[in-house]
Amino acid sequence: MRVSWARCIACYFIIFAFISYFAAAAPSFAEHQDYTTTLEASKLVRRYDVVSSDQYRDDCLRTGKVQRVPGIFWTSFPTSGPINQQGYLVATAWAREFFGSRDSFVTYATASDTYGALNTINDPCNAPTETEMALQVRRISKGYSAAVHGTAYLAMPDGAIFYPGSVWCEWEWPTITRNPEMEEVIIVFLPSRRQTLLWAKRDGPKPRCVEAPPGRRKVRA
C-alpha cells in the first residue's frame, strides 16, 4: 500500500502536538496536587509534620496555664463577614471583660508556648496543604481540650445550636467530657451574656453532639 509523504508529515505534526499538550499540562496537574484538600492527595503531597493531639496536650500542661485559669472555647459563630463578629474575637473580648484581664483565662492559642511556632510558615515552598492545616487545627483543639482544668466557658451566639462536623462537636466536646480534670462547662450566650450550665462531671463522657443540649440552670447573669 502506498503512503503519501503528505500524509506522513500530517501524522507527525499531530503526534508532536499531542505530546506537547501533555508536557505543558504537567505543571498544572502538579499544582492541583499541591493545593488539593483531599486526604488521599495530602498523603501523596506530604509537606508538613502535623502536631499530635497528645503532644499539644503535653505542651499545654508544661506551661502550667491550664491548671491555673479557666479555658475559653467558642462555636457556631460565622466564619466569614465582619472580623469582630467571629468567634475568637467575640469570646476573648467577653472573657477580658468578665475576668478582668487577659492573663485570667486561656484559649487554645495561649495555653501553650509552642502554638506560635506551630503556625509560623518559615518556608512558603513547604507550607502545609489545606488538609494538613485543617488537621492541625483539630489536633490542637483536641489537645487543648484534654489539658484544661476545672471550669471551661463556651461562647455561642444567642439562639445558636451546635453544628455537626464542627471542631467543637467532633473534637472538643467529646474530649472535655472525658478529661478527668474537668468539673463543668458553662455556655455563655452572646451578646446577651446569659450563662447556663452545659455539663458537669457527674454527667459523664458524652459522644459527638448534634444539637445544643438544654441548659439545666442559670448560674450567672
N, C-alpha and C positions, 0 to 999 in steps of 0.2 A: 504494500500500500504506500503510495507516495504522499509525503507530508511536505507542505509548502514551508519555505523559510518564514514567511509572514506569520503563519500560524504558530510556529515555534517561538518566534520573538514575542508574540502576544501572550503566550503561556508563560514565558519567562517573566514578563512585566507583572502579570497577575500574581505569580508566586512571590516575587520581590515585594510587591505592595502588601500582600498578606503578612509576610514576615515582619516588615517594617511597622505595621499597625500594632502587632502584639508586643514588639520590642518597646514601642513608645508607651503602650498601656501598662507596662510592668511597674513603673514607679507609682502610678495611681493606685494599683492594687496593693502595693506595699504600704502606701499611706493609709488606705482604707483599713488594713490590718492594724496599723499602729493606733488608730483612733476609734476602733470598734468598741462597743460597750458590752459585747457578749462575753460570758465567762470562758467559753471554749477558746475564743481567739486570744483572750488575755493570758491563757496558759501558753499559747504559742509565742506571744509577743511579751513575755515577762520582762519588765524593766525595773521593777521596784520591789523591795522586800517589805511587805505589809506587816506592821506590828501585830503580834498576837494579843488577844484579849487578856491572857494571863500575864503577859509582860507588862501591859499598860496598868493592870490592877496592881502589880508589884511596884511599879514606878509611883503610882498614887500613894500607896501605903508608905513608901520610903520617905516621901516628903513630909508626911505627918499631918497634912492639912485636913484630910477627910476625917481624921479622928477627932479634930478639934471643933469644926464648924459644920453647919448643915450643907447638904448638897442641893443644888438647884437643877431642875430639869424643865423642859418645855416641849409641847407638842401641839399639833393641829393649827399652828399659825400659818399664814400664807408664805410661800417660798418665793413669791415674786411681788412686785409692787413697791410701794414706799419702804425704804430700808428700816425706818423707825417703827414699822408695824411687824417686822419679822421677829421670830421667837427669841433669839439670843438677846437682842437689844431690849425687847419688852420685858423679858424675865429678869435680866440683870438690873434694869432700871428700877423695877419693883423691889428687888432684893436690896439694892443700895438704900432705898428709902425705908424699907421695913426693918432692916438690920442695922442701919446707921453708918455702915462703912463697907468698902469693897473687900476688906480683909475678914469680914464676918460671915462669909459664905464662900462656897467653891462651885465651879462648873467643871464640865469635862475638860475644858481648855486650861483651867487654872489649877486643877488638882495635882497635876504632875509637872515637874520642871522640864520634862522631855517633850512636851507637846509641841513647843515652838520648833524644835529641831526636826520632829517628825513631819511637820508641814512646811518645811523650807525646802524649796527645789533649787539646789545648787547647780545642777546641770540640766538645762532645758532639753538637751538632746536625749536624756534618760529620764525625763519626767514620767511619773506614773500614768498608766492608762486610766480612763474614766472608771473602769471596773475596779481597778486597784484602789483608786481614791474612795469609791463608794464603800468598798470592803473595809478600808481603814477607818472610815467614819464609824461604821457599825462595830468594829472590834474595839475602838477607843471607847465608844459609848458603853459597850458591854463590860469592859474592864473597869471603867469608872463606876458603873452600877454595882459591880462586885466589891468595890472598895469603900463606898460611902458608909457612914456610921450614923446611928441614931435616927433623926428625923430628916426626911427629904421633902422638898417642896416641888410640886409640878405645876407650872404655869400653863394655863389654857385660856383661849378666848371665851368670853361669856357665851353660853349656849352651845359650845362645841362638843363633839364626840371624839372618841378615839378612832383612828382610821387604820383598818387592816393594812399591813405592809409597811407601816411607818416604823422608824427606828425605835420609838417608844414601845409600840406594841410587840415588835418582833424580838427586840434585843434588850431593852432596858427594863421593862415591866417584869418579864419572867425572871430576870437576873436579880433585881432588887428584892423580889419576894422570896428568893432563895438565899439571900445574903444573911448569914446568922447575926451580923452586927446591926441590922436594921430593926427599928422599933415601929416606925409608922411612915406613911406617905400622905401628905396633905395636898389637895388640889387648891390652887389659888386661881380663881376666875378673874380675868382682867378684861376691861378696866374697872369692873365693879369692886375688885379686891375681896370678894366673898371667899371664905375658906371653908373647906369641907374635908372631913377625914375620908380618905380613899381606901386605905389599907392599914391594918395593924398586924403585928407579929402573930397574934393568936389566929389570924385568918389563914395562915399557912401559905405555901407556894401557890402561884397562880400560873395558868397557861397563857399563851399569847392572847391578848384582848381583842375583842371585836368592836365593842362599843363601850362608852364610858359607864362604869358601874355606878349605881346611885350612891350618893354620899349618905352616911348614916347620922352624922351630927355636925352642926356648925361649931367650929372651935374658936374662930376669931372673926371679928367684923373689920 
